[in-house]
Amino acid sequence: MIRIQRIEPRSIAEELDLPVGMAILAINGRPVRDGLDLLFYQAEDTLVVETESPDGEPVVFEIEKSIDEPLGIVPEPDKVRRCTNACPFCFVKGNPKLEKLRAGLYIKDDDYRLSFLHGHYITLTNLRDDDWERIFEQRLSPLYVSVHATDPEARRRMLVNPRSTRINEDLDRLAGGGIAVHAQVVLCPEVNDGAVLERTIRDLYARGDSIKSLSIVPVGLTTFNSDRGVRELTSGECREAIAAIDRARAHAFEERGAGWCYAADEMYLQAGEEPPGTSYFDDQDLTANGVGAISDLTHRVRAGLSSLRGLGGRRIVAVTGRSMGPALAGLMKEIADRTGAEVATAVATNTLYGPSVTTAGLLPGSDHLRALEPFDDWDLALVSEQALNDNGIFLDDMSLDELSEALGGLRVEASTDVVDVLSTLETAA
């Protein structure tokens, strides 16, 4: 059963005047367990929808519609399947213990539904028999799986869960049911690097088309989980990993015509090398999980430069974290050359999670404030939209409006790629 949280305007649900709080019990005789069931079961042209009104009255609706037309029901959020592992590098365990941040940051999710719908990586360790049946019945493909290692003992050390040693059997089961996988390795020194990494790459490549890609990212630690027995990779270890990945890519190109195996941009940065660019990733969209983010931003900015008008007289500053800083500074110079604007890049150090956390999306509002104080008389400040939730709130509950007010009314805008906001500006009067 699900309950209606809101109704989309000009939808079938609005025409039927379905009230907020109404329970959707079944569609065409099939129980609706969650939002994923709603998504699948409404994709028919004739529906019998069994509901229960907020006051407990049963109501049945018979609906005829186009097969691909949604009902327009936005359900209340599903209860998230929690993680049963105890990874020492777990980011949730790396959150501040005494501060209340955004609630979602404290949820250890390992939910196959979110993997299918939003590309979240899962470990497969908490799946029940009915979960497996549903994955196959609803063809939830592809899934995103944190493999980490195909060596069972190495994976057990990482996940601290006896069930984790069944990764090869689990991948067999998915492949047997026709479910493809985007695989991930979080690389931890002296645990799953070196020979273990090379075995993982070989084993996954040998699975053929059932493994659509393999992304390898360096472990990231915060001030709050850096004492749990895992350290960050050295630059030399990153270079060794990149060399192993490059060997696998050369083999994959020879046999399949694509690289298949990818090192995250952060791996290159920690190795002291330039990220490789978007062509490296074979058009795979993995940026939501931090793979190729710098390369993607570079591509998007350069693709959008031609849309920018002259901005002479404007002073524009963009805030980012340390990992994106050099790349963004170079891109802002290209924007200045194109538009005539005066530009700057403010690189913020993360005081909430510690300086080892370098992504813009995890910067709290207070760090944005410190970074922008020297620019409070400029025309515009741009911050990454990934640092904000849907309500425009930073991790520390500061709002975008509050940041602007603290900077004396400086205009502050959330941006995906800088050019999205700048394309709406005019030259200063």
C-alpha positions in Angstrom: 0.0 0.0 0.0 1.1 3.5 -0.7 -0.5 6.9 0.1 -0.8 9.9 -2.1 1.4 12.8 -1.1 0.4 15.1 -4.0 -1.3 15.1 -7.4 0.3 16.3 -10.6 -1.6 19.1 -12.2 -3.7 18.3 -15.4 -3.4 14.6 -14.7 -5.8 11.7 -14.6 -5.6 11.7 -10.8 -6.6 15.4 -10.8 -9.5 14.7 -13.0 -10.6 12.0 -10.6 -10.2 14.4 -7.7 -8.1 11.9 -5.7 -7.4 13.4 -2.3 -4.0 13.6 -0.6 -3.7 10.8 1.9 -5.8 8.3 -0.1 -4.3 4.8 0.0 -3.6 3.0 -3.3 -4.1 -0.7 -2.5 -4.0 -2.6 -5.8 -3.9 -2.1 -9.5 -5.5 -4.8 -11.7 -5.5 -7.1 -8.7 -1.8 -6.7 -7.9 -1.0 -5.3 -4.5 0.9 -2.0 -4.7 3.7 -2.2 -2.2 5.6 1.0 -3.0 6.3 3.6 -5.6 8.1 1.2 -7.9 5.0 -1.0 -8.1 2.9 2.1 -9.0 5.4 3.0 -11.7 5.2 -0.5 -13.3 1.5 -1.4 -12.8 0.1 1.9 -14.1 1.8 1.3 -17.5 -1.3 -0.4 -19.0 -4.2 1.0 -21.0 -7.0 -0.4 -18.8 -6.7 -0.1 -15.0 -8.8 -1.2 -12.1 -7.4 0.8 -9.1 -8.5 -0.2 -5.6 -8.1 2.6 -3.1 -9.1 3.5 0.4 -10.1 7.1 1.2 -8.5 8.9 4.1 -11.6 8.2 6.2 -11.4 4.4 5.5 -14.0 4.1 2.7 -13.0 1.6 -0.1 -13.3 3.1 -3.6 -12.6 1.4 -6.9 -11.7 3.4 -10.1 -11.9 1.9 -13.6 -9.6 3.9 -15.9 -8.9 3.8 -19.6 -5.9 5.7 -20.9 -2.8 5.6 -23.2 -0.5 2.8 -22.1 2.4 5.2 -21.4 0.3 7.9 -19.7 1.0 8.1 -15.9 -1.8 8.6 -13.4 -0.2 11.7 -11.9 0.1 10.3 -8.4 3.1 11.3 -6.4 3.3 8.8 -3.5 4.7 9.4 0.0 8.4 8.4 0.1 9.0 4.7 0.4 10.7 3.3 3.5 14.3 2.8 2.5 16.0 -0.6 2.7 18.9 -0.2 5.1 22.4 -1.4 4.8 23.5 -4.4 6.9 27.3 -4.0 6.3 29.9 -2.3 8.5 32.3 -0.9 5.9 35.1 1.0 7.8 35.0 3.6 5.0 31.2 4.1 5.2 30.4 7.8 4.5 27.4 7.7 6.8 29.8 6.7 9.6 31.9 9.7 8.5 29.2 12.2 9.4 29.6 14.5 12.4 28.3 12.7 15.5 27.2 15.8 17.5 25.7 17.9 14.7 22.3 17.5 13.1 22.7 17.6 9.3 20.3 16.8 6.5 18.4 13.7 7.6 19.1 11.8 4.5 22.9 11.9 5.2 22.3 9.5 8.2 20.5 6.9 6.2 22.6 3.9 5.3 20.6 2.8 2.2 21.3 -0.4 0.3 18.0 -0.4 -1.6 17.8 -2.2 -5.0 14.8 0.0 -5.9 17.0 3.2 -5.6 19.7 1.4 -7.6 17.3 0.8 -10.5 15.6 4.2 -10.3 18.5 6.5 -9.4 21.7 4.7 -9.9 22.6 4.2 -6.2 25.2 1.5 -5.7 24.1 -1.5 -3.7 26.0 -4.5 -2.3 23.3 -7.3 -2.7 23.9 -8.5 0.8 20.4 -7.7 2.2 18.3 -9.2 -0.6 15.6 -11.7 0.4 14.2 -14.4 -1.9 11.1 -12.2 -2.7 13.5 -9.3 -3.6 15.3 -11.5 -6.1 11.9 -12.6 -7.5 10.8 -9.0 -7.9 14.0 -7.9 -9.6 13.5 -10.6 -12.2 9.8 -10.2 -12.6 10.0 -6.4 -13.1 13.2 -6.6 -15.1 15.0 -4.1 -12.9 18.0 -3.7 -15.2 20.6 -2.3 -15.0 21.5 -2.3 -11.3 24.5 -0.6 -9.9 26.5 -2.9 -7.7 29.4 -2.2 -5.3 31.5 -5.2 -6.0 34.7 -3.9 -4.5 36.4 -7.3 -4.9 35.7 -10.6 -6.5 38.0 -12.2 -4.0 35.6 -13.3 -1.3 37.9 -12.7 1.6 38.9 -9.3 0.5 35.3 -8.3 0.1 34.4 -9.6 3.5 37.2 -7.5 5.0 35.7 -4.4 3.3 32.0 -5.0 4.1 32.5 -6.8 7.4 29.5 -9.1 6.6 29.7 -12.8 6.0 27.0 -12.6 3.4 29.3 -10.4 1.3 31.5 -13.4 0.2 28.7 -14.6 -2.1 29.3 -11.8 -4.6 30.3 -14.1 -7.5 27.2 -16.3 -6.9 25.0 -13.1 -6.7 26.4 -11.8 -10.0 25.8 -15.2 -11.6 22.2 -15.1 -10.4 21.6 -11.6 -11.8 23.2 -12.6 -15.1 21.0 -15.7 -15.2 17.9 -13.6 -14.8 19.0 -11.2 -17.6 19.9 -8.3 -15.3 22.9 -6.2 -16.3 25.2 -4.5 -13.8 27.2 -1.4 -13.6 30.0 -2.4 -11.2 32.0 -0.3 -8.8 35.2 -0.7 -6.8 36.0 1.6 -3.9 39.8 1.2 -3.9 41.3 0.8 -0.4 45.1 0.4 -0.1 46.4 -3.0 1.1 42.9 -4.4 0.9 41.5 -4.6 -2.6 44.3 -2.9 -4.7 47.2 -4.5 -6.5 46.7 -8.2 -7.4 43.2 -8.2 -5.9 42.2 -5.3 -8.2 43.6 -7.0 -11.2 41.7 -10.2 -10.4 38.5 -8.2 -9.9 38.9 -6.5 -13.3 39.6 -9.9 -15.0 36.7 -11.7 -13.3 34.2 -8.9 -14.2 35.4 -8.5 -17.7 35.1 -12.3 -18.3 31.4 -12.0 -17.5 30.8 -10.3 -20.8 27.8 -8.2 -21.5 26.3 -8.8 -18.1 28.7 -6.2 -16.7 28.1 -3.0 -18.6 30.9 -1.0 -16.9 33.4 -1.0 -14.1 34.1 2.2 -12.3 37.0 2.4 -9.8 37.1 5.3 -7.3 39.6 6.0 -4.6 38.4 5.6 -1.0 37.4 8.9 0.5 37.6 9.5 4.3 36.4 12.3 6.6 37.7 13.5 9.9 35.1 11.3 11.5 36.0 7.9 10.0 39.7 8.3 9.2 40.6 6.2 12.3 38.7 3.1 11.3 41.6 1.1 9.9 41.5 2.4 6.3 43.8 5.1 4.9 43.7 7.1 1.7 45.7 6.0 -1.4 49.0 7.6 -2.0 49.7 9.2 -5.4 51.9 6.3 -6.3 49.2 3.8 -5.5 46.7 5.8 -7.6 49.2 5.7 -10.5 49.5 1.9 -10.2 45.8 1.5 -10.2 45.4 3.8 -13.3 48.1 1.6 -15.0 46.1 -1.5 -14.3 42.9 0.1 -15.5 44.7 1.3 -18.7 45.8 -2.2 -19.4 42.2 -3.5 -19.0 41.0 -0.6 -21.2 43.4 -1.5 -24.0 42.2 -5.1 -24.0 38.6 -4.0 -23.9 39.1 -1.6 -26.8 40.7 -4.4 -28.8 37.9 -6.8 -28.2 34.8 -4.7 -27.8 35.6 -1.3 -29.2 35.1 0.6 -25.9 37.1 1.2 -22.7 34.5 -0.5 -20.3 36.7 0.2 -17.2 37.0 3.7 -15.8 39.1 5.4 -13.2 37.3 8.3 -11.5 38.5 11.8 -12.0 39.5 11.9 -8.4 41.9 9.0 -9.0 43.7 11.1 -11.5 43.8 14.1 -9.3 45.2 12.1 -6.4 47.8 10.7 -8.8 48.8 14.2 -9.7 47.5 13.9 -13.3 44.9 15.6 -15.4 41.5 14.0 -15.7 41.0 12.3 -19.1 38.0 14.0 -20.6 34.5 12.8 -21.4 35.5 10.6 -24.4 37.2 8.4 -21.8 33.9 7.3 -20.4 32.3 6.0 -23.6 29.1 8.0 -23.1 28.4 6.2 -19.9 26.5 8.5 -17.6 28.2 7.8 -14.2 28.6 11.3 -13.0 25.9 11.0 -10.3 28.3 8.6 -8.5 31.3 10.9 -8.8 32.8 9.2 -11.9 33.8 11.7 -14.6 32.3 14.8 -12.8 35.2 17.1 -13.7 35.3 15.8 -17.3 31.6 16.3 -17.6 31.7 19.8 -16.3 34.5 20.7 -18.7 32.4 19.4 -21.6 29.2 21.1 -20.5 30.9 24.5 -20.1 32.7 24.4 -23.4 29.6 23.2 -25.2 27.7 26.2 -23.7 30.2 28.9 -24.3 28.6 29.9 -27.6 25.3 30.6 -25.8 26.9 33.3 -23.7 26.4 37.0 -24.5 28.9 39.8 -23.7 29.0 40.4 -20.0 31.5 43.3 -19.8 31.3 45.1 -16.5 30.0 42.0 -14.6 31.9 40.5 -11.7 31.2 36.9 -11.2 32.6 34.4 -8.7 32.1 30.6 -8.6 32.6 28.6 -5.4 33.8 25.0 -5.5 35.8 22.4 -3.5 39.5 21.7 -3.7 39.1 18.8 -6.2 37.3 20.9 -8.8 39.2 24.1 -8.1 41.9 24.1 -10.8 39.6 22.8 -13.5 36.9 25.4 -12.7 39.5 28.2 -12.6 40.5 27.3 -16.1 37.0 27.2 -17.3 36.1 30.5 -15.7 39.0 32.1 -17.6 37.5 30.7 -20.8 34.2 32.3 -19.8 36.0 35.6 -19.2 37.7 35.5 -22.6 34.3 34.8 -24.2 32.2 37.3 -22.4 34.5 40.1 -21.1 33.3 39.6 -17.6 35.6 39.8 -14.6 35.6 36.3 -13.0 37.1 34.6 -10.0 37.0 31.1 -8.5 36.7 30.8 -4.7 38.0 27.4 -3.5 36.5 26.4 -0.1 38.0 24.1 2.4 35.6 21.7 4.1 35.5 22.5 7.8 32.6 20.2 8.5 34.0 16.9 7.2 37.7 17.9 7.1 40.0 19.0 4.4 40.3 15.5 2.9 36.7 15.9 1.6 37.1 18.0 -1.5 33.9 17.9 -3.4 31.6 21.0 -3.8 28.5 19.0 -3.0 29.5 18.4 0.6 30.4 22.0 1.5 28.1 23.5 4.2 26.8 27.0 3.9 29.3 28.3 6.5 32.2 27.3 4.2 30.5 29.0 1.3 30.2 32.1 3.4 33.8 32.2 4.4 34.9 31.6 0.8 32.7 34.4 -0.5 33.3 37.1 2.1 36.1 38.8 0.0 33.6 39.0 -2.9 30.5 40.5 -1.1 30.5 43.5 -3.4 30.6 41.5 -6.6 27.5 41.1 -8.9 26.9 37.3 -8.7 28.1 34.3 -6.9 27.5 30.8 -8.2 27.4 27.7 -6.0 27.0 24.0 -7.0 23.4 22.9 -6.9 24.7 19.6 -5.6 25.4 21.4 -2.3 21.7 22.1 -1.8 18.7 20.0 -1.3 15.4 20.5 -3.2 14.5 23.3 -0.8 17.7 25.3 -1.4 19.2 24.3 2.0 22.9 23.5 2.6 24.0 20.6 4.8 24.2 22.8 7.9 20.6 24.1 7.3 21.7 27.5 6.0 19.5 28.5 3.1 20.6 30.1 -0.1 18.7 33.3 0.9 20.5 33.3 4.3 23.8 33.0 2.6 23.0 36.0 0.4 21.8 38.0 3.3 24.9 37.3 5.3 26.9 38.6 2.4 25.1 41.9 2.4 22.6 41.0 -0.3 25.0 39.5 -2.8 23.1 37.7 -5.5 23.8 33.9 -5.0 22.5 31.4 -7.5 22.7 27.6 -7.7 24.2 26.3 -10.9 24.8 22.9 -12.6 27.5 24.1 -15.0 28.0 27.9 -14.6 26.8 28.6 -18.2 23.2 27.7 -17.2 23.0 30.9 -15.1 25.4 33.1 -17.1 23.3 32.5 -20.3 20.5 34.5 -18.7 22.7 37.6 -17.8 23.1 40.8 -19.7 26.0 43.2 -19.9 26.1 45.5 -16.9 24.5 48.9 -17.4 
